[in-house]
Amino acid sequence: MRQSTNTENIAVSSQIKLFPNPTSDVVNVHLDLQQASDLQYHLYDLQGRLLFRGNTFKKAIVHDFSLDVRDLVAEVYVLKLVVEDKVLVE
């Protein structure tokens, strides 16, 4: 389920793609935007603990990056993506 704040102004033109899902080593993230923007990401466990965060450090329309999750136990995680002041949760 995708949740966002300020959905009328969100700069996403297509769905966020996370693959492979499930995974035991690396998860790939793909996001297309309508305009070039920075992207921050945060990965949380279901208890709300921040496991890691990062930034793509580029103003781009297409963001592709990978998260190394091989040291995490097999369970469900929450990926929070921040584009400017908009938040997407996958």
C-alpha positions as CSV (number, residue, x, y, z in Angstrom):
1,M,0.0,0.0,0.0
2,R,1.3,3.5,-0.9
3,Q,0.6,6.4,1.4
4,S,1.7,10.0,0.7
5,T,1.2,13.4,2.1
6,N,0.1,16.3,-0.1
7,T,-0.9,13.9,-2.9
8,E,-2.1,16.5,-5.3
9,N,1.4,18.0,-5.6
10,I,3.4,14.8,-5.5
11,A,5.9,14.7,-8.4
12,V,5.5,10.9,-9.1
13,S,4.5,10.0,-12.6
14,S,4.6,6.2,-12.2
15,Q,4.6,3.7,-9.5
16,I,7.6,3.0,-7.3
17,K,9.2,-0.3,-8.2
18,L,10.9,-2.4,-5.6
19,F,12.5,-5.6,-6.8
20,P,13.1,-8.4,-6.2
21,N,10.5,-8.7,-3.4
22,P,11.1,-10.7,-1.3
23,T,14.9,-10.6,-1.3
24,S,17.6,-11.8,1.0
25,D,20.5,-9.6,-0.2
26,V,19.8,-6.5,-2.3
27,V,16.6,-4.7,-3.1
28,N,16.5,-2.3,-6.1
29,V,14.4,0.8,-6.1
30,H,13.2,2.7,-9.2
31,L,11.2,5.9,-9.1
32,D,10.2,8.2,-12.0
33,L,9.4,11.8,-11.2
34,Q,7.7,14.5,-13.3
35,Q,10.5,17.0,-12.6
36,A,14.1,16.7,-11.4
37,S,14.2,16.5,-7.7
38,D,16.5,15.2,-4.9
39,L,15.4,12.0,-3.2
40,Q,16.0,10.9,0.4
41,Y,15.2,7.4,1.7
42,H,14.8,5.8,5.1
43,L,14.3,2.1,5.9
44,Y,12.5,1.2,9.1
45,D,11.6,-2.1,10.8
46,L,8.0,-2.6,12.0
47,Q,8.9,-1.3,15.5
48,G,9.7,2.0,13.9
49,R,13.5,1.8,14.3
50,L,15.5,3.6,11.6
51,L,17.8,1.0,10.0
52,F,19.5,3.2,7.5
53,R,18.9,6.3,5.4
54,G,20.5,8.0,2.5
55,N,20.2,10.5,-0.3
56,T,20.7,10.1,-4.0
57,F,22.5,13.5,-4.0
58,K,21.3,14.3,-7.5
59,K,18.5,16.3,-9.0
60,A,17.1,13.8,-11.4
61,I,13.8,12.6,-13.0
62,V,14.7,8.9,-12.7
63,H,16.1,7.6,-9.5
64,D,17.6,4.1,-9.4
65,F,19.4,2.8,-6.3
66,S,20.0,-0.4,-4.4
67,L,19.8,-1.2,-0.7
68,D,22.0,-3.9,0.8
69,V,19.7,-5.8,3.2
70,R,21.7,-9.1,3.6
71,D,22.4,-8.3,7.2
72,L,18.7,-7.9,8.1
73,V,16.5,-10.7,9.4
74,A,13.7,-11.9,7.2
75,E,10.6,-9.7,8.0
76,V,8.6,-6.8,6.6
77,Y,10.2,-3.4,6.4
78,V,9.0,0.1,5.6
79,L,10.7,2.2,3.0
80,K,10.0,6.0,3.3
81,L,10.9,8.1,0.2
82,V,11.1,11.9,0.6
83,V,10.9,14.0,-2.6
84,E,11.3,17.7,-1.7
85,D,8.6,18.1,1.0
86,K,6.5,15.1,-0.1
87,V,6.6,11.7,1.6
88,L,5.9,8.3,0.0
89,V,5.8,5.1,2.1
90,E,6.2,1.6,0.5
